Amino acid sequence: MASKTTASAILVLMLTAFISAGCGGNTPDKQAEGKKSIVTSDTILSGMCESLLPAESFTAAAILPPGQCPGHYDVKLSDLARVKKADLVISFVNMPFMQDVERDADREIRIDTQGRNWMAPPFYVEGLKLLADRLSGPFPEHAGRIAGGRDRAMREVAEKDRALGEKIRRAGIAPMGVIASSMLRGPLEWMGCRIAGEYGRPESISAREIASLIRIGRESGAALIVDNLQSGPEAGKGIAEALKVPHVVIANFPSENGYLATLEENVDAVLAAGRM
């Protein structure tokens, strides 16, 4: 306990020096614009904020880079500085790295997804509604704009959902049996896949579990192994080789191209692999 306390004290001192040196992450130009700064745990939430909040009044940026795993990310001094200066911090409750970030409860929104993966369109829409309601509390003067952004984003997601659903139907691969990262269950089930087996992060998979998944794959006729880009893009590669089926990697967080583009990239990757 003492060593942890000492480490925390050192981190606070380093952060203070970092901010005092003018390296806090918000540039003078940004501050001069007079916009409110929103810092989020990840790109799902930052993308939603950009859809919901008026761009002339707010900026939104994620701590977690889109290609990195929340369980392995090490918080940087620049992250801590951005959080300290932010007008509002928004995070999912199950983000491990956020435990290392000191936050002000009066400037924070914490969101519990109830185990749902917001990369699946139905859950993304639920998330938009939830976040819009939560944002209207600290920013009541923008409630009308937030509601408008919510409705617009919901229409865009519904349109993409229909288009991708039709693409999946025409491909004729559903219901395809897959073995996949447990974090991808929601998006894969939305695509029409049948989850025959699933596994966690690479460091937690035992040799016995791999052998069991190979057996399950053979017995169930699994046609595809799907890995999570963020948690381990090669976690299931050995299983795919043993079963002699395609191996594909999809994203569990939006890329720099945004949610809708990442969703379509995921679908295209699964469909392409499913046709092999």
N, C-alpha and C positions, 0 to 999 in steps of 0.2 A: 504493500500500500504506500509506503514511504517513497519508493522509487517512482511510482506512478504520479504521486503528488509533485515530486521534484521535477519530473519530466513535464508535467502540465505547467509548472511555474516557469520553467525555461522557455516553453513554447509561447507563453503569454509575453514574456520579456522580448523574445525574438519578434513576435507580431507587432508589439508596440514600436520597436525600432524600425521594423519594415514599413509601417504606416507613416511614421515620422519622417522617414527618408523619402516619402512621396511615391512609393511603389505600390499603392493600394489597389490598383486594378481599374478604378474609375478615373479616366483621364480628365484634365481640366476642361477640355472641350465638352465632354459629357456633362460634367457638373454645370457648365455654363448654359447648357441647353435647358436646365431646370426640370429635367424629367425625373420621375420617381424610378428608383432602381429596384427591380424584382430579381432575386437570386433563387434559383430552384435547385433541387437535388439532381435533376436529370433532364434529358431533352424531351421526354413526354410532357412534363409539366411546363418547361420553358416554351415549347411549341404551343401548348394550350393557352398560355398567358398571352403570347403574341396574337393569337386569334381572338381572344376575349377583350383585351385592353387596347385603348386607342394609342396608336404608335406615336402620335405627337406628344403624348403625356407620360409614356412609360417605356422603359427598356426591360428586357427579360433575358437572362443568361443562366445556363446550367453549370453546376460544379463538375459533374461527372462527364467526361468526354464520351461521345456516343459509342465508341468502339470498346470501352473498358468495362470491366466487371465491377459492380458495386461492392462485392465481397473482397476484392483485391485492391481497390483504389486507396492510395495514400493521399490524404488531404495535404495540400500545399499551403505555404504561407500566403500566397496570392489569393487562394480560396478563402482563407480566414479573414483576410483584409476586405474582400468583397462582401462577405457576410456581415462584417462589422459596420460597413458603410451602407448596407442595403436598407431601403425603406420597408421591405417585406421579404421574408424568407419562406419558401414553400417547399415542403418535402414529404415524401412517402415515409410512413412510420417504420418500415422495415429496411431502411437503407443503413447498412452497418457503418459506413464512413461518416455519417452524420453524427454519430456519437462523439466524434472527435471535434465537432464544431460547436463552439459556445454560442448560444442564441438567446435573444431576448424574447420571452414569451409574449410580450405585447406587440412584437413585430414578426409573428410567426404563424403560419398555417401548417398544420400537420394532417396528412390525409391517410386514412386506412382504406385500402382497396378491398378489404374483406376477401383476400385471396384471389381476386380477379385480375387477369392480365389485361391492362388497358390497350395493348397492341391489337386486340381483337375489336373490330368496329363496334359491336353492340356495347362492349364495356367502355370503349373510348367515348362513346356518346354519353353514357352514364357519368363518366368522369367530367366531361364538359359541363354537364348540368350541375354536378356537385361543386366543381371549382368556381363556376359562375356565381353560384349562391354564396360561396365563402368569400369571394373577392368583393362582392357588393357590400359586405360588412365594413371593411376598412376604407372602402372608396365609394361611399353612397352617392357622391356627386357624379360618379361615372356609371351608375346602375343601369341607365338606359342604354348606354353604349356597350356595356358588358352583355346585356340581354340581346342586343342586336348582333354582337359578335358571336355569341353562343348559337343563335338561330342560323346564322350564315354558315358557321363551321359545321353544324349538324346537317345542314343540307348538302354540303360538300362531301361529308363522310358518307351520308346515305347514297349519294350518287355514285361514289367510288365503290361502295359496298355492292350495289346492284351490278355495276360494270364488271367487277372482279368475280362476283358470284356467277355471272353469265359466262365469263371466260373459263372458270373452273368447271361449270356444267358442260361446256362444249368440249373440254379436254377429256371428259369421261373417265377420270381417274378415281373419283369418289365412289364408294368408301374404300380408300386405300389404307392398308394396315402399315403403321410406322412404329419404330422405336425411336424415342426422342428424349432430349433434355426435358426434365419435368417442368422447367420454366416456360416451355413453349406449348403446353397443353391447350391453353385457351385459343391462341391463334390457329393452331393446327386443327383443332376441332371445328373452328369456324370455317376452315377451308374444306371440311368434309372428311378429314382423315380420321381413321380409327386408331386410337393409341393402344398398341399391343403391349408395350413396355416402356418404361422411362427410367432415367437415372439422374443423379445430381451433378455437382461440380466434379471435374476430373480428379481432384485430390481426395475426394470422398468415395470413389468407386473402387471396390475391392475386386480381386481376381475371381472370387466366388460369384460376385454380382455380375461380372462380365460373362462368366460361363452360363449363369442362369438366363441372362438376356439373350445370349446366342441360342439357347434351347427354346426359349419363348418365341424368338424370331422364326426358328424353323417350324415349330409346331403351329404357329399362327399364320405363317405365310407372309410375314412382314416384307414389304416391297421397298422400304426406304428407311435410312437412318438419318435423323435430322438433329444437327448440333446447333447450339446457341452461340452466336458470334462472341458475345460478351463473356460468357462463363467458361468457354473452352471449345474452340472451333474444331478440335481434333479428338474430343472426348469419345466419340462413338465411331471413329474411323476403323479401329480394330474389329469392332462388331460388324461393320459393313463388309470388311474384307473377309471375315469368317463366313458370313451369310452370302457373300458374292452378290450384294445388292448395292445400288447407288448410295452415296453419302453426300449430303447437302448441308450447307450452313446458312442460317437465316438470322436476322437481327431481332433482338428483344427490346431495343430502344431505337427511336428514330435517328437516322443519319443527319448529316448537315443539310440534306435535301428535304427534310421534313417528314411528317408522319405519313401522309398519303403516298408520297413517292416510295418510302421505305416499305409500306404495306404492299404496294404493287411489286416491288423488287422481290419481296419474300414469296409472294404468290408465283411469280414467274420462275423463281429458282426451284420451288417445289414441283411445279408443273413440268419444267424441263427435265428434272431428275426422274420424275414419275414416268416419263415417256421412254426412258432409256432401257 
